[in-house]
Amino acid sequence: MTPPKPPFLRGFNDFKNMVQTSCQFSVPVDLNPNTGIEDYEFSVLDCTSTDQAQTLIQNPQTGSEFYLDKTLNYGEILVLFFIFLFIVFGSVKVIMDFWIPHRVIRKS
């Protein structure tokens, strides 16, 4: 089994197996119903995807929905790493200031 090639080395035939998303506009709304000029805007965008790394989350009470990505990319890992460092060093600083208080020496 050969390892996958990086994206910049893939040939044209390798792209046919990539994620495909198809979207369809629906529910047209006439923006100027009284003027006689047909100016339509679509209010619904229905999309389907072949990506298995995303999960559709739907709220039955409000009808809202969004996709949750099941993978982490390098940017997200980097941001999480800096947040982790900030929390750890911030906690250590607060604990050390509590254990070893800084005394102010006044000279008269």
C-alpha positions as CSV (number, residue, x, y, z in Angstrom):
1,M,0.0,0.0,0.0
2,T,1.5,3.3,-1.0
3,P,1.0,6.5,1.1
4,P,-1.2,9.3,-0.4
5,K,0.5,11.9,-2.4
6,P,0.5,15.6,-1.2
7,P,-2.1,17.8,-2.9
8,F,0.5,19.6,-5.1
9,L,1.7,16.3,-6.6
10,R,-1.7,14.8,-7.4
11,G,-2.7,14.3,-11.0
12,F,-6.0,15.4,-12.5
13,N,-7.4,11.9,-12.1
14,D,-6.8,12.0,-8.3
15,F,-9.2,14.9,-7.9
16,K,-12.2,13.0,-9.1
17,N,-12.3,11.2,-5.7
18,M,-12.2,14.4,-3.7
19,V,-15.1,15.9,-1.7
20,Q,-17.9,17.2,-4.0
21,T,-20.6,19.6,-2.8
22,S,-23.6,20.4,-4.9
23,C,-26.0,23.2,-4.0
24,Q,-29.4,24.3,-5.3
25,F,-31.1,27.6,-4.8
26,S,-34.8,27.5,-4.0
27,V,-37.7,29.6,-2.8
28,P,-37.4,32.8,-4.9
29,V,-38.5,36.0,-3.3
30,D,-39.5,39.0,-5.5
31,L,-37.7,42.1,-4.0
32,N,-39.8,44.6,-6.0
33,P,-43.4,43.2,-6.2
34,N,-45.1,46.5,-6.9
35,T,-42.8,48.0,-9.6
36,G,-43.1,45.4,-12.3
37,I,-39.4,44.9,-12.5
38,E,-38.5,41.3,-11.8
39,D,-35.8,41.3,-9.1
40,Y,-35.6,37.9,-7.4
41,E,-33.5,36.7,-4.6
42,F,-33.4,33.1,-3.4
43,S,-34.0,32.5,0.3
44,V,-33.0,28.9,0.7
45,L,-29.7,27.1,-0.3
46,D,-29.9,23.3,-0.1
47,C,-26.5,21.6,-0.3
48,T,-25.4,18.0,-0.4
49,S,-21.9,16.8,0.1
50,T,-19.9,13.6,-0.3
51,D,-17.7,14.5,2.7
52,Q,-17.9,11.8,5.4
53,A,-15.8,13.9,7.8
54,Q,-18.7,16.2,8.6
55,T,-21.8,15.6,10.7
56,L,-25.1,17.4,10.2
57,I,-26.4,18.8,13.6
58,Q,-30.1,19.8,13.6
59,N,-32.1,21.5,16.3
60,P,-35.7,20.1,16.2
61,Q,-37.2,23.1,18.2
62,T,-35.8,25.9,16.1
63,G,-35.1,24.1,12.8
64,S,-31.6,25.5,12.7
65,E,-28.8,23.2,11.4
66,F,-25.0,23.3,10.9
67,Y,-22.2,20.9,10.0
68,L,-19.7,19.8,12.6
69,D,-16.3,18.9,11.2
70,K,-14.8,15.7,12.6
71,T,-11.2,16.6,11.9
72,L,-8.7,19.1,13.3
73,N,-6.4,21.0,11.0
74,Y,-2.9,22.4,11.9
75,G,-4.3,25.9,12.5
76,E,-6.8,24.7,15.0
77,I,-4.1,22.7,16.8
78,L,-1.9,25.7,16.9
79,V,-4.6,27.9,18.4
80,L,-5.5,25.2,21.0
81,F,-1.8,24.9,21.9
82,F,-1.5,28.7,22.6
83,I,-4.8,28.7,24.6
84,F,-3.5,25.7,26.6
85,L,-0.1,27.5,27.3
86,F,-2.0,30.7,28.3
87,I,-4.2,28.7,30.8
88,V,-1.3,26.7,32.3
89,F,1.1,29.6,32.7
90,G,-1.7,31.9,33.9
91,S,-2.7,29.3,36.5
92,V,0.9,28.8,37.6
93,K,1.4,32.6,38.0
94,V,-1.8,33.0,40.1
95,I,-0.8,30.0,42.3
96,M,2.7,31.2,42.8
97,D,1.6,34.8,43.6
98,F,-0.7,33.2,46.2
99,W,2.0,31.0,47.8
100,I,4.8,33.5,47.6
101,P,3.4,37.0,48.0
102,H,5.6,39.9,47.0
103,R,6.3,42.2,49.9
104,V,6.6,45.9,49.5
105,I,9.4,47.4,51.7
106,R,8.8,51.0,52.5
107,K,11.6,53.2,53.4
108,S,10.9,56.2,55.7
